[in-house]
Amino acid sequence: MPKLYEYFGLIFLFYSQEHEPIHVHGKFQDKESKAEIVFENGKFKEIIIREVTGKKPLDAQNLRKFKKIVELYRDDIVRKWIDFFVYNIEISPERITKKI
C-alpha cells in the first residue's frame, strides 16, 4: 500500500492490487474516498470522485482538500502510478506542508 503524500493528516495512497482507471485513495482517520483520473484519446478529461465500498466518505472539508491536491498533483500521481504498477518502482512518500 504505497503512500504518495500526506497533507495535514490527509493521506494519499494506492492499494497494492489496484486496477485501472488510474486512481488514488484519500484517507483521513476512518473515512476514505477515491479520485479517478480519466483520460480520453491520450488527453486528460476529468477527475471523478467516488466513494469506496464499505468506507465512510471523506467529510466535505477533506473532500475539497483531496480534490484540490489531486488536481494540482495529477501528472505526478499518473507518473507514480506508472512507476509503481508498470515498472515496479517503489514510491517514497512526500509530505506537503504548503497550505493549498
Short mmCIF file of the C-alpha atoms (twelve columns), coordinates in Angstrom:
data_MODEL
# 
_entry.id   MODEL 
# 
loop_
_atom_site.group_PDB 
_atom_site.id 
_atom_site.type_symbol 
_atom_site.label_atom_id 
_atom_site.label_alt_id 
_atom_site.label_comp_id 
_atom_site.label_asym_id 
_atom_site.label_seq_id 
_atom_site.Cartn_x 
_atom_site.Cartn_y 
_atom_site.Cartn_z 
_atom_site.pdbx_PDB_model_num 
ATOM 1   C CA . MET A 1   0.000   0.000  0.000   1 
ATOM 2   C CA . PRO A 2   2.261   2.808  -1.213  1 
ATOM 3   C CA . LYS A 3   1.668   6.168  0.399   1 
ATOM 4   C CA . LEU A 4   2.155   9.062  -2.029  1 
ATOM 5   C CA . TYR A 5   1.516   12.183 0.034   1 
ATOM 6   C CA . GLU A 6   0.435   13.421 3.403   1 
ATOM 7   C CA . TYR A 7   -1.299  16.776 3.628   1 
ATOM 8   C CA . PHE A 8   -2.147  17.866 7.183   1 
ATOM 9   C CA . GLY A 9   -3.378  14.389 8.176   1 
ATOM 10  C CA . LEU A 10  -4.969  13.569 4.822   1 
ATOM 11  C CA . ILE A 11  -3.204  10.522 3.341   1 
ATOM 12  C CA . PHE A 12  -2.993  9.849  -0.421  1 
ATOM 13  C CA . LEU A 13  -2.244  6.256  -1.410  1 
ATOM 14  C CA . PHE A 14  -2.552  3.410  -3.880  1 
ATOM 15  C CA . TYR A 15  -3.566  -0.081 -2.826  1 
ATOM 16  C CA . SER A 16  -1.067  -2.697 -3.980  1 
ATOM 17  C CA . GLN A 17  -3.530  -4.710 -6.058  1 
ATOM 18  C CA . GLU A 18  -5.201  -1.824 -7.888  1 
ATOM 19  C CA . HIS A 19  -6.849  -1.742 -11.271 1 
ATOM 20  C CA . GLU A 20  -7.487  0.826  -13.949 1 
ATOM 21  C CA . PRO A 21  -8.659  3.515  -14.331 1 
ATOM 22  C CA . ILE A 22  -5.791  5.350  -12.688 1 
ATOM 23  C CA . HIS A 23  -6.994  6.469  -9.278  1 
ATOM 24  C CA . VAL A 24  -5.739  7.478  -5.861  1 
ATOM 25  C CA . HIS A 25  -7.346  6.990  -2.461  1 
ATOM 26  C CA . GLY A 26  -7.649  9.717  0.132   1 
ATOM 27  C CA . LYS A 27  -7.918  8.720  3.796   1 
ATOM 28  C CA . PHE A 28  -8.489  10.799 6.878   1 
ATOM 29  C CA . GLN A 29  -8.936  8.830  10.094  1 
ATOM 30  C CA . ASP A 30  -11.650 6.227  9.327   1 
ATOM 31  C CA . LYS A 31  -13.021 7.965  6.216   1 
ATOM 32  C CA . GLU A 32  -11.948 7.316  2.637   1 
ATOM 33  C CA . SER A 33  -12.777 8.421  -0.920  1 
ATOM 34  C CA . LYS A 34  -11.042 7.901  -4.241  1 
ATOM 35  C CA . ALA A 35  -10.331 10.094 -7.251  1 
ATOM 36  C CA . GLU A 36  -10.244 8.600  -10.729 1 
ATOM 37  C CA . ILE A 37  -8.058  10.431 -13.245 1 
ATOM 38  C CA . VAL A 38  -9.780  9.959  -16.599 1 
ATOM 39  C CA . PHE A 39  -8.068  10.247 -19.978 1 
ATOM 40  C CA . GLU A 40  -9.702  10.080 -23.378 1 
ATOM 41  C CA . ASN A 41  -7.626  9.571  -26.530 1 
ATOM 42  C CA . GLY A 42  -4.454  10.205 -24.537 1 
ATOM 43  C CA . LYS A 43  -5.633  13.566 -23.185 1 
ATOM 44  C CA . PHE A 44  -6.756  14.411 -19.670 1 
ATOM 45  C CA . LYS A 45  -10.541 14.640 -19.481 1 
ATOM 46  C CA . GLU A 46  -11.641 14.857 -15.836 1 
ATOM 47  C CA . ILE A 47  -11.272 13.811 -12.221 1 
ATOM 48  C CA . ILE A 48  -14.167 11.817 -10.796 1 
ATOM 49  C CA . ILE A 49  -14.540 11.498 -7.024  1 
ATOM 50  C CA . ARG A 50  -16.105 8.227  -5.897  1 
ATOM 51  C CA . GLU A 51  -16.981 6.571  -2.628  1 
ATOM 52  C CA . VAL A 52  -15.069 3.484  -1.516  1 
ATOM 53  C CA . THR A 53  -17.217 0.419  -0.858  1 
ATOM 54  C CA . GLY A 54  -17.502 -0.299 2.849   1 
ATOM 55  C CA . LYS A 55  -15.972 3.036  3.938   1 
ATOM 56  C CA . LYS A 56  -17.476 6.312  5.077   1 
ATOM 57  C CA . PRO A 57  -16.604 9.044  2.554   1 
ATOM 58  C CA . LEU A 58  -14.352 11.956 3.415   1 
ATOM 59  C CA . ASP A 59  -16.157 14.865 5.062   1 
ATOM 60  C CA . ALA A 60  -16.795 17.967 2.919   1 
ATOM 61  C CA . GLN A 61  -13.709 19.876 4.104   1 
ATOM 62  C CA . ASN A 62  -11.278 16.989 3.493   1 
ATOM 63  C CA . LEU A 63  -13.007 16.113 0.234   1 
ATOM 64  C CA . ARG A 64  -12.294 19.653 -1.065  1 
ATOM 65  C CA . LYS A 65  -8.648  19.353 0.008   1 
ATOM 66  C CA . PHE A 66  -8.400  15.895 -1.569  1 
ATOM 67  C CA . LYS A 67  -9.784  17.038 -4.914  1 
ATOM 68  C CA . LYS A 68  -7.580  20.159 -4.969  1 
ATOM 69  C CA . ILE A 69  -4.397  18.163 -4.299  1 
ATOM 70  C CA . VAL A 70  -5.341  15.592 -6.952  1 
ATOM 71  C CA . GLU A 71  -5.926  18.417 -9.443  1 
ATOM 72  C CA . LEU A 72  -2.576  20.063 -8.639  1 
ATOM 73  C CA . TYR A 73  -0.558  16.808 -8.481  1 
ATOM 74  C CA . ARG A 74  -2.400  14.955 -11.276 1 
ATOM 75  C CA . ASP A 75  0.630   14.468 -13.523 1 
ATOM 76  C CA . ASP A 76  2.786   13.325 -10.608 1 
ATOM 77  C CA . ILE A 77  0.098   10.847 -9.490  1 
ATOM 78  C CA . VAL A 78  -0.076  9.389  -13.015 1 
ATOM 79  C CA . ARG A 79  3.732   9.143  -13.164 1 
ATOM 80  C CA . LYS A 80  3.785   7.389  -9.775  1 
ATOM 81  C CA . TRP A 81  1.007   5.002  -10.899 1 
ATOM 82  C CA . ILE A 82  3.067   4.005  -13.932 1 
ATOM 83  C CA . ASP A 83  6.260   3.701  -11.887 1 
ATOM 84  C CA . PHE A 84  4.591   1.512  -9.270  1 
ATOM 85  C CA . PHE A 85  2.199   -0.659 -11.311 1 
ATOM 86  C CA . VAL A 86  4.091   -0.909 -14.612 1 
ATOM 87  C CA . TYR A 87  7.778   -0.644 -13.681 1 
ATOM 88  C CA . ASN A 88  7.507   -1.950 -10.080 1 
ATOM 89  C CA . ILE A 89  9.444   1.041  -8.746  1 
ATOM 90  C CA . GLU A 90  8.962   1.742  -5.060  1 
ATOM 91  C CA . ILE A 91  7.429   5.115  -4.219  1 
ATOM 92  C CA . SER A 92  8.759   7.386  -1.496  1 
ATOM 93  C CA . PRO A 93  6.045   9.332  0.320   1 
ATOM 94  C CA . GLU A 94  6.102   13.121 0.363   1 
ATOM 95  C CA . ARG A 95  4.774   15.478 3.000   1 
ATOM 96  C CA . ILE A 96  3.036   18.539 1.567   1 
ATOM 97  C CA . THR A 97  3.482   21.350 4.080   1 
ATOM 98  C CA . LYS A 98  2.401   24.328 1.987   1 
ATOM 99  C CA . LYS A 99  -1.253  25.293 2.519   1 
ATOM 100 C CA . ILE A 100 -3.273  24.954 -0.639  1 
# 
